[in-house]
């Protein structure tokens, strides 16, 4: 586990009054040159673990993007076994709330080692709890908290990544169908460690702070003291080769879909280069990017 130092500074976290998220029904990716033509790879989106994001729910815009890019998304409604994921090109597990069993973790790890591709997404607490053992199987430690940074003199949970905060990787460099990624915006999320051999795609700034959960967030919003951990240099997305396979682990879910908050604010694919980033992540996992 990567050691983290208890933050000496206390920040006032600016979060929306409500975490209610609604998928944007009329999201249009406007893709003229898809990554795949004809019969593209099957993308299995997990729905077997009480997932907060599903193909017909909050990840419907993500599924729309996949179809527009030539993939064949489907819901995976049963446990991960050699048979259930065997014909899958990319397995997506987003914000699982139910436990992922040891048998499933072993199956997924072997499947990746043999050439499969996994996109594992776990947002701020409590979503990391279910995903932590699977991430650990690939050497990534999840922070399991809420991350905030200072931007333009204010503390915010909407985090912008640009310049040196974007890692040196084909996903960022523009080798994929989406082109070069110059700015990605995330919405809260947790931090991730960057194990040896992995590349941090989204590097948290030096002043990033991660707190444990809603009680601490509420205290900080009221200007009261609460403990936090400095997580600068950790990541909100990492990429790694594993055996013959590929893995991307993300600590934030909104950047892969298009949502509108109760406040009216939009997050995700319609913002910054988030769509470009999502396309390149999928293209790298599907090997449309070497």
JOSULBEL-V545560 format. One record per residue. N is the residue number from 1. RES is the residue in one letter. SS is DSSP state (a for helix, b for strand, c for the rest). Layout:
# JOSULBEL-V545560
n-><N N>
res-><RES RES>
ss-><SS SS>
This chain:
# JOSULBEL-V545560
n-><1 2 3 4 5 6 7 8 9 10 11 12 13 14 15 16 17 18 19 20 21 22 23 24 25 26 27 28 29 30 31 32 33 34 35 36 37 38 39 40 41 42 43 44 45 46 47 48 49 50 51 52 53 54 55 56 57 58 59 60 61 62 63 64 65 66 67 68 69 70 71 72 73 74 75 76 77 78 79 80 81 82 83 84 85 86 87 88 89 90 91 92 93 94 95 96 97 98 99 100 101 102 103 104 105 106 107 108 109 110 111 112 113 114 115 116 117 118 119 120 121 122 123 124 125 126 127 128 129 130 131 132 133 134 135 136 137 138 139 140 141 142 143 144 145 146 147 148 149 150 151 152 153 154 155 156 157 158 159 160 161 162 163 164 165 166 167 168 169 170 171 172 173 174 175 176 177 178 179 180 181 182 183 184 185 186 187 188 189 190 191 192 193 194 195 196 197 198 199 200 201 202 203 204 205 206 207 208 209 210 211 212 213 214 215 216 217 218 219 220 221 222 223 224 225 226 227 228 229 230 231 232 233 234 235 236 237 238 239 240 241 242 243 244 245 246 247 248 249 250 251 252 253 254 255 256 257 258 259 260 261 262 263 264 265 266 267 268 269 270 271 272 273 274 275 276 277 278 279 280 281 282 283 284 285 286 287 288 289 290>
res-><X X X X X X X X X X X X X X X X X X X X X X X X X X X X X X X X X X X X X X X X X X X X X X X X X X X X X X X X X X X X X X X X X X X X X X X X X X X X X X X X X X X X X X X X X X X X X X X X X X X X X X X X X X X X X X X X X X X X X X X X X X X X X X X X X X X X X X X X X X X X X X X X X X X X X X X X X X X X X X X X X X X X X X X X X X X X X X X X X X X X X X X X X X X X X X X X X X X X X X X X X X X X X X X X X X X X X X X X X X X X X X X X X X X X X X X X X X X X X X X X X X X X X X X X X X X X X X X X X X X X X X X X X X X X X X X X X X X X X X X X X X X X X X X X X X>
ss-><c c c c c b c c c c c c c c c c c c c c b b b c c c c c c c c c c c c c c c c c c b b b b b c c c c c c c c c c c c c a a a a a a a a a c c c b b b b b c c c c c c c c c c c c c b b b b b c c c c c c c a a a a a a a a a a a a c c c b b b b b c c c c c c a a a a a a a a a a c c c c b c c c b b b b b b c c b b b c b b b b b a a a b c c c a a a a c c c c c c c c c b b b b b c c c c b c c c c c c b b b b b c c c c c b b b c c a a a a a a a a c c c c c c c b b c c c c b b b b b b b b c c b b b b b b c c c a a a c b b b b c c c c b b b c c c c c a a a a a a a a a a a a c c c c c>
